[in-house]
Amino acid sequence: MSFMQPSPVKYACSCGILNPINMLFFCRHCPKLRCGFCVTHEIESHFCSNCLENIPSTEARHKKNCCANCFDCPCCQHTLSARASTVPVVRKSEEAKEPKDGESKGEASPPVPASSKPSAVPTTKKMYYLSCLSCRWTTRDVGIPDQGVATGTWPDNECLYQARFNALVEYFQAVVLQEKQEKLEFMRRKAPKQHKFPSLTDRTGLTVSLIRRQIGWNDKAPKAKAVIAPAEATAEVEGLPENIFTEPLNLRNVTTITQRHSQPADQPTAVGSLYPQRRSLWIKRSLRCRQCEHNLIKPEYHPTSIKYRIQHFASYHVPEVVMVRCEQPLVAGKSNAILLKLTNPTIYDMTIRLLTASPPDDPQLSTEATRVAKEEPISSSPLLKAVGITLSRQNSTREVKRDVIDVSNAEIVPLESEFVLNQRDDSKEFDEDVQLSTEEPKFIVWRKGNKVLLRLQFTPADELPGLADVILGFYMQYTYVNTVNNAQEKREPTTHVLHSRVFITAGATEQKAN
């Protein structure tokens, strides 16, 4: 099987979406499979992929998620490099000296003539410009002057509608401020009064109201008024240039769609109007389970590190199923067999069983879920409790079971019995001792370490047409030893009986002869 082709083995997530095992996560607290839609994405850090500078979130927001020192080529989107060049500089001693201010203008003091002798040591100054090592584009091509410093002084191409954007930002900030004031006023009125005479040092807002009444001002604070001129539509369109129908078209001077989309502010049509763009920042994100809000993926903070502090991938906890081959060509209505290789990624033995019907849920898991749901949130203030605000962490969403849309079109012969998949032991791969032959079930072809190759019989449906994909669907029930417990009184690892629904695309049926 090639890495460029989609995986024929897919697992059903708790939301009903099929994904290969390398795109799924496993929550050890639920414990269930989670896909990219069953987790919440949180930004851990911002960094530049070129200079690897770690930038705080507030600074990244201020810089519009762009690096201040790195630029991208507007032609080929590669990173620009700073190049140095020497420029001759005229010394000040060689220039003509002007009369001083202290001297009287009436005195006829002749000006000091400039030195006609050339300088003994030539004076040069280093100037920098940006150049692309891929397409040889430079900032001199668009008339950007050279800078005296290599980083941080390159001018930005201002947008024509920047004033309008700033006005819109101020307008929406005023709207948010006004809504926040109205919400605070509503919460203050709704909160019950605890004392007859409020203290002047409280922070509930009553102090300000009392002082305004004593002065004689209006009790209500002035609200922020957001005013903005509405946009007006116009039918006037800029005309085409006069030489568009007379001069021949040179495609080398016309920008491509990619080049125009890289500069959405002005979208230039000529190559000479392209300006370097600041490099966009990259992020490191963490994934959190939507049901229990525990971290599933949490990377290291430093940009140069590729390790994870928390990594709960499904391939580290769930048995991996790999399709090897089918024994015979696929024919509708004809019995066949498929070879599957199962691998145990954990350090505990697993008891696996393949079922055609849905097995019952583990009662221990349902009891723990009920216990977590019945926990009352703790509030630190009776005022917040009366309003309905709690300081404890609550579940963001409620999980809803969904059915898998994909349907199996082959009948599977269930296995005779369950089998044990040995634990993962990396030292056994380098062990030269020959394993003793033990009595295995008939469906197991061979066993080595934590891997088992089994033979599964199935029969494709009779009504399948030619060149139709044969899909095998079954439930894989396995035992999982969980070292994380939600209950405080239990500190020992617990064993759960879990199940995952697996779908395998065995291949296409042979075309029927006419």
C-alpha positions in Angstrom: 0.0 0.0 0.0 1.4 3.4 -1.0 1.4 6.4 1.4 0.0 8.6 -1.3 -3.2 6.4 -1.6 -6.1 6.6 0.9 -6.1 4.0 3.6 -8.6 1.1 2.9 -9.2 0.6 6.7 -11.2 3.3 8.4 -12.6 3.7 11.9 -15.9 5.2 12.9 -15.6 8.2 15.3 -18.1 8.9 18.0 -19.7 11.5 15.7 -20.2 9.0 12.9 -17.4 10.2 10.5 -15.0 7.6 9.1 -11.2 8.3 9.3 -8.0 6.3 9.2 -6.4 5.6 12.5 -3.6 8.1 11.9 -6.2 11.0 11.8 -8.0 10.0 15.0 -7.4 10.8 18.7 -8.2 8.8 21.8 -9.6 10.5 25.0 -8.4 8.5 28.0 -11.0 10.1 30.3 -14.1 9.4 28.2 -12.6 6.9 26.7 -13.6 7.2 23.1 -12.3 8.0 19.7 -12.3 11.6 18.6 -11.8 13.1 15.2 -10.9 16.7 14.1 -14.6 17.8 14.5 -14.9 16.3 18.0 -12.1 18.5 19.5 -11.6 22.1 20.2 -8.6 23.8 18.7 -6.6 26.2 20.9 -3.6 28.4 19.9 -0.6 27.8 22.0 2.0 30.1 20.5 2.8 32.1 17.4 6.2 31.9 15.6 7.8 32.7 12.3 8.8 29.7 10.2 11.8 31.5 8.8 13.6 33.1 11.7 11.9 30.9 14.4 11.1 33.9 16.6 8.5 33.2 19.2 6.0 36.1 19.3 3.4 36.6 22.1 -0.3 36.6 21.2 -0.8 40.3 21.9 2.2 41.3 19.8 1.1 39.0 17.0 -2.4 40.6 17.0 -0.8 44.0 16.9 1.4 43.1 13.9 -1.5 41.5 12.1 -0.1 38.0 12.4 3.0 38.9 10.3 6.7 38.8 11.0 8.4 42.1 11.3 11.8 41.0 9.8 10.9 38.3 7.1 9.3 39.0 3.7 7.9 36.8 0.9 8.7 37.3 -2.7 5.6 38.6 -4.5 6.4 36.7 -7.7 7.2 33.1 -6.5 6.2 33.3 -2.8 9.7 32.3 -1.6 11.5 34.0 1.3 13.5 37.1 0.4 17.1 37.5 1.5 18.8 40.7 2.5 21.8 41.6 0.2 24.4 44.3 0.9 25.9 46.7 -1.5 28.4 49.5 -1.1 27.6 53.1 -2.0 30.2 55.9 -2.2 29.7 58.7 0.3 31.2 62.3 0.0 33.1 63.5 3.0 31.9 66.7 4.7 35.4 68.1 4.8 35.4 68.3 1.0 32.3 70.5 0.8 32.5 74.3 0.8 32.3 75.8 4.3 29.7 78.4 4.9 30.3 81.5 7.0 29.4 81.1 10.7 26.4 82.8 12.2 28.5 84.8 14.6 30.3 86.7 11.9 28.8 89.9 10.8 27.4 90.0 7.3 29.1 93.4 6.6 32.6 91.9 6.9 33.9 90.7 3.6 35.2 87.3 4.6 35.8 85.1 1.5 34.2 81.6 1.7 36.6 78.8 2.2 36.9 77.0 -1.2 36.3 73.2 -1.4 39.3 71.0 -1.6 40.2 70.1 -5.1 42.4 67.2 -4.1 40.7 63.8 -4.2 40.3 61.9 -0.9 43.1 59.6 0.0 40.8 56.9 1.5 37.5 56.4 -0.3 34.5 56.4 2.0 31.7 53.9 1.4 28.5 53.0 3.1 26.7 49.7 3.2 23.1 49.7 1.9 20.8 46.7 1.9 18.1 45.5 -0.5 15.9 42.4 -0.7 16.5 39.7 -3.3 14.8 36.4 -4.1 17.2 33.5 -4.7 14.6 31.6 -6.7 13.4 34.0 -9.4 16.0 36.8 -8.9 13.4 39.5 -8.1 14.7 42.4 -6.1 13.2 45.5 -4.4 15.0 47.7 -6.9 12.7 46.4 -9.7 9.8 48.3 -8.2 11.7 51.4 -7.1 12.0 50.7 -3.4 15.1 52.6 -2.1 17.9 50.7 -0.3 17.9 50.8 3.4 20.7 51.4 5.8 19.6 48.6 8.1 19.0 45.0 7.0 15.9 44.4 9.1 12.9 46.4 10.4 13.0 49.5 8.2 11.4 48.3 4.9 8.3 50.4 4.0 4.9 48.8 3.7 2.6 49.3 0.8 -0.4 51.1 2.3 -3.9 50.0 1.3 -6.1 52.6 -0.4 -9.0 51.7 1.8 -7.1 51.7 5.1 -9.0 54.8 6.4 -12.3 53.0 5.8 -11.1 49.9 7.5 -9.9 51.9 10.6 -13.4 53.6 10.7 -15.1 50.2 10.7 -12.8 48.9 13.4 -13.6 51.9 15.6 -17.3 51.5 14.9 -17.5 47.9 16.0 -15.3 48.5 19.0 -17.8 51.2 20.1 -20.7 48.8 19.5 -19.0 46.1 21.7 -18.4 48.7 24.4 -22.0 49.8 24.3 -23.3 46.2 24.5 -21.0 45.6 27.4 -22.2 48.6 29.3 -25.8 47.6 28.8 -25.1 44.1 30.0 -23.4 45.4 33.1 -26.3 47.7 33.8 -28.7 44.8 33.5 -26.7 42.6 35.8 -26.5 45.4 38.4 -30.2 45.8 38.4 -30.9 42.1 38.5 -28.6 41.5 41.4 -30.3 41.6 44.8 -29.2 44.2 47.4 -27.6 42.5 50.4 -27.3 45.6 52.7 -29.5 48.5 53.4 -26.6 51.0 53.4 -23.9 50.1 50.8 -20.3 50.7 51.6 -18.5 53.4 49.7 -15.6 51.0 49.0 -17.6 48.3 47.2 -17.0 47.5 43.6 -20.5 46.8 42.4 -21.1 50.2 40.8 -23.3 51.5 43.5 -20.7 53.9 44.7 -20.5 55.8 41.4 -24.3 56.0 41.3 -24.5 57.4 44.8 -21.8 60.0 44.1 -23.5 61.1 40.9 -26.8 61.6 42.8 -25.1 63.7 45.5 -23.5 66.0 42.9 -26.8 66.3 41.1 -25.8 64.6 37.8 -27.9 62.1 36.0 -27.8 58.6 37.4 -27.2 56.9 34.1 -23.7 57.0 32.7 -23.4 58.3 29.2 -23.3 55.5 26.6 -20.8 55.3 23.8 -22.4 56.5 20.6 -21.2 54.7 17.5 -21.5 56.7 14.3 -20.3 55.7 10.9 -21.1 56.8 7.4 -22.8 54.0 5.4 -21.3 52.8 2.2 -22.8 54.0 -1.0 -23.0 52.0 -4.2 -22.0 53.7 -7.4 -22.3 52.7 -11.1 -19.1 54.6 -12.1 -16.3 52.3 -13.2 -12.8 53.2 -14.1 -12.2 53.1 -17.9 -9.7 51.0 -19.7 -6.3 52.5 -20.7 -6.1 53.9 -24.2 -3.2 51.6 -25.3 -5.0 48.4 -24.4 -6.2 47.8 -28.0 -3.2 49.2 -29.8 -0.1 47.7 -28.1 0.6 44.0 -28.1 0.0 42.1 -24.9 3.1 40.8 -23.0 2.1 38.1 -20.5 5.4 38.5 -18.7 4.2 41.9 -17.5 0.8 40.7 -16.3 0.4 39.2 -12.8 -1.1 35.8 -12.2 -4.0 34.9 -10.0 -1.7 33.7 -7.2 0.3 36.9 -7.3 -2.9 39.0 -7.1 -4.3 36.9 -4.2 -1.0 37.3 -2.3 -1.8 41.1 -2.2 -5.5 41.4 -1.6 -5.3 45.0 -0.7 -4.7 46.4 -4.2 -4.5 43.3 -6.4 -2.1 44.8 -9.0 -2.4 43.8 -12.6 1.2 44.8 -13.6 4.3 42.9 -12.4 6.0 46.3 -11.8 3.5 47.1 -9.0 4.3 44.0 -6.9 5.6 44.8 -3.4 7.2 42.4 -0.9 4.7 41.0 1.6 5.5 40.3 5.3 5.7 36.6 6.1 2.6 35.2 7.9 3.1 33.7 11.3 2.6 30.0 12.0 1.0 28.6 15.1 1.3 25.7 17.5 -2.2 24.4 18.5 -3.4 22.1 21.2 -6.5 19.9 20.9 -9.1 19.5 23.7 -11.9 17.0 24.0 -15.3 18.7 23.6 -17.0 16.3 26.0 -14.7 16.3 29.1 -12.4 19.2 28.1 -9.2 17.3 28.7 -6.1 17.9 26.6 -5.5 15.4 23.8 -2.6 17.1 22.0 -0.3 19.7 23.6 2.9 20.6 21.8 6.1 22.0 23.3 6.2 25.8 23.5 9.5 26.4 21.7 9.3 26.7 17.9 12.3 24.5 17.3 10.9 21.6 19.2 8.8 19.0 17.4 7.9 17.0 20.5 4.6 16.9 22.4 4.0 17.3 26.1 0.7 15.4 25.7 0.0 13.2 22.7 -3.1 10.9 22.8 -3.2 9.6 19.2 -5.5 6.7 18.5 -2.6 4.7 17.1 -1.1 4.6 20.6 -4.2 3.1 22.3 -6.4 1.4 19.8 -5.5 -1.9 18.0 -4.3 -1.1 14.4 -5.9 -3.1 11.6 -4.1 -3.4 8.3 -5.4 -5.1 5.2 -2.9 -7.5 3.7 -4.6 -9.0 0.7 -7.6 -11.0 -0.5 -7.1 -14.7 -1.2 -9.2 -14.7 -4.4 -10.6 -12.2 -6.9 -13.7 -10.5 -5.7 -16.9 -11.9 -7.3 -20.4 -11.0 -6.3 -22.1 -13.9 -4.3 -18.9 -16.0 -4.1 -17.3 -16.8 -0.8 -13.8 -15.3 -0.2 -11.3 -14.6 2.6 -9.2 -11.6 3.6 -6.0 -11.5 5.6 -5.9 -8.8 8.3 -2.9 -7.9 10.5 -3.7 -6.5 14.0 -1.1 -4.7 16.2 -1.3 -4.0 19.9 0.3 -0.6 20.6 -0.1 -0.7 24.5 2.0 -2.3 27.2 -0.9 -4.5 28.3 -2.4 -7.6 26.8 -5.6 -7.1 24.8 -8.5 -9.6 24.4 -10.0 -8.9 20.9 -13.2 -10.2 19.4 -14.7 -9.4 16.0 -18.5 -9.0 16.1 -21.1 -8.4 13.4 -23.7 -6.8 15.8 -23.3 -3.9 18.2 -22.1 -5.0 21.6 -23.5 -3.6 24.8 -21.7 -0.6 26.4 -19.5 -1.0 29.4 -21.6 -0.3 32.5 -18.6 1.0 34.4 -18.2 3.8 31.8 -21.8 4.8 32.0 -21.6 5.0 35.8 -18.6 7.3 35.7 -20.3 9.5 33.1 -23.3 9.8 35.4 -21.1 10.7 38.4 -19.4 13.5 36.4 -22.7 14.8 35.2 -24.2 15.0 38.7 -21.4 17.1 40.1 -22.7 20.4 41.2 -20.7 23.5 40.1 -19.1 25.4 43.0 -19.5 29.2 43.2 -17.6 31.5 45.4 -20.2 34.2 45.7 -23.9 34.1 46.6 -24.4 37.1 44.3 -23.0 35.2 41.3 -25.1 32.1 42.3 -28.3 34.3 42.3 -27.5 35.7 38.9 -26.6 32.2 37.5 -22.9 32.6 36.9 -20.6 29.8 38.1 -16.9 29.8 38.3 -16.4 26.0 37.8 -15.6 24.5 34.5 -18.6 23.0 32.8 -18.9 20.8 29.7 -19.0 22.8 26.5 -21.1 20.4 24.5 -23.3 17.4 25.1 -22.4 14.3 23.1 -25.0 12.9 20.8 -24.7 9.5 19.3 -24.9 9.4 15.5 -25.3 6.5 13.2 -22.7 5.7 10.6 -23.9 6.5 7.1 -21.7 3.9 5.3 -23.2 0.5 4.9 -21.4 -2.8 4.5 -22.3 -4.7 1.3 -20.7 -8.0 2.3 -21.7 -10.7 4.9 -18.9 -11.6 7.3 -18.5 -15.0 9.0 -17.9 -14.3 12.7 -14.8 -15.7 14.3 -15.1 -18.8 16.4 -13.7 -17.4 19.6 -11.8 -14.4 21.0 -8.0 -14.2 21.0 -5.3 -12.5 23.0 -3.0 -9.9 21.4 0.2 -9.7 23.3 1.6 -6.5 24.7 4.1 -4.3 22.9 7.7 -5.1 23.9 10.4 -3.4 21.8 13.2 -5.7 23.2 11.6 -8.8 21.6 12.3 -7.5 18.1 16.0 -7.9 18.7 15.6 -11.2 20.7 17.0 -14.2 18.8 15.1 -16.8 20.9 12.6 -18.8 18.8 9.0 -18.6 20.1 7.6 -22.0 21.0 4.6 -23.1 19.0 1.4 -22.9 20.9 -2.1 -24.1 20.0 -3.8 -21.3 18.2 -7.3 -21.0 16.7 -7.8 -21.9 13.1 -8.3 -18.4 11.9 -4.9 -17.2 13.1 -2.2 -17.6 10.4 0.8 -16.5 12.4 1.8 -14.6 15.5 4.9 -12.6 16.2 5.3 -10.4 19.3 2.4 -8.0 19.5 1.2 -8.7 15.9 -1.3 -11.3 14.7 -2.3 -12.2 11.1 -5.8 -13.6 11.0 -8.0 -14.9 8.2 -11.6 -13.5 7.9 -14.1 -15.1 5.6 -16.8 -13.0 3.9 -19.2 -13.2 1.0 -20.0 -10.1 -1.2 -23.7 -9.3 -1.9 -25.3 -11.0 -4.9 -26.7 -7.7 -6.3 -23.3 -6.0 -6.6 -22.6 -4.8 -10.1 -19.3 -5.1 -11.8 -16.4 -2.8 -10.7 -18.2 -2.0 -7.4 -16.3 -1.6 -4.2 -16.7 -4.3 -1.6 -17.0 -2.8 1.9 -16.6 -5.0 5.0 -18.0 -3.6 8.3 -17.6 -5.2 11.7 -17.3 -4.2 15.4 -13.9 -4.8 17.0 -14.3 -5.4 20.8 -11.1 -5.1 22.8 -10.0 -4.6 26.4 -8.2 -1.4 27.4 -6.3 -0.8 30.6 -6.9 2.8 31.6 -4.3 4.3 33.9 -6.3 7.6 34.3 -9.3 7.5 36.7 -11.8 10.3 37.1 -12.8 9.1 40.6 -10.4 10.1 43.4 -11.0 6.9 45.5 -9.6 4.7 42.7 -5.9 4.9 42.1 -5.3 1.5 40.4 -5.6 1.1 36.6 -9.0 -0.1 35.5 -9.8 -2.4 32.6 -12.6 -1.4 30.2 -14.3 -3.3 27.4 -14.4 -0.9 24.4 -15.5 -1.4 20.8 -14.8 0.4 17.6 -16.5 0.0 14.3 -14.2 -0.7 11.4 -14.9 -0.5 7.7 -12.5 -2.1 5.2 -12.6 -1.5 1.4 -11.5 -4.9 0.1 -11.4 -3.8 -3.5 -13.6 -3.8 -6.6 -15.5 -6.8 -8.0 -14.7 -8.3 -11.4 -16.6 -7.1 -14.4 -19.2 -9.6 -15.5 -18.8 -11.1 -18.9 -21.6 -10.3 -21.4 
